[in-house]
Amino acid sequence: MTPLLVCLALVCVLLLIAAVDVARTPTRAPSRPSDHGDEQEVGLPPGRIVYTDADGTAQSLAAHKYPLCGKPDYVVRTPEGVHVPVEVKSARIGKAPRHEDVLQVATYLLILDDLYPHDPAPRYGLLHYRNADVQVVATPDLRAEVLDILAQLQAIDDAIGDAGSDDETAAGPPGNPGVARCRACAFKAICEDAIVS
């Protein structure tokens, strides 16, 4: 996928998210202390941290079944063997979480369900804001919404790919995003033009 297609896909995702009805509000999770040391203030569920990208340097988690990847701030494996993604936001929450934040955690739920098929399916993920924790429940509707957005992005990518490689825009924008930017990009696992792996 060329950098132009990635940028176009991101713009499309943001437009789709803006058009989504945000009336579906996840329930707020009670803050509960955990025994995770320094991460206690984040409101992690009980269990063992099996993945962290709190410092922004971890490899992306990439699903096998779907062209999805992501970097949750934490993944905690509960004593029951369930993987719970936790996304830390620096903002405060108003009446409800931003729907794009909910979709981000829902995407992580889909990725984790795919990566760990022999473990119990994730039932929820957490959004940790400065003033509250929000539990994002893994509902069939939320899963369907993520898969619908993914299908729309794939259709856009297919339509652009069918436009032909003689088009000047098919090669992507001139220049190099740089190693640091490429390394931090959430799409590098599926990007054909990635300059780092």
Order of alpha helices (4+ residues) and beta strands (2+ residues): alpha-beta-beta-beta-beta-beta-beta-alpha-beta-beta-alpha-alpha
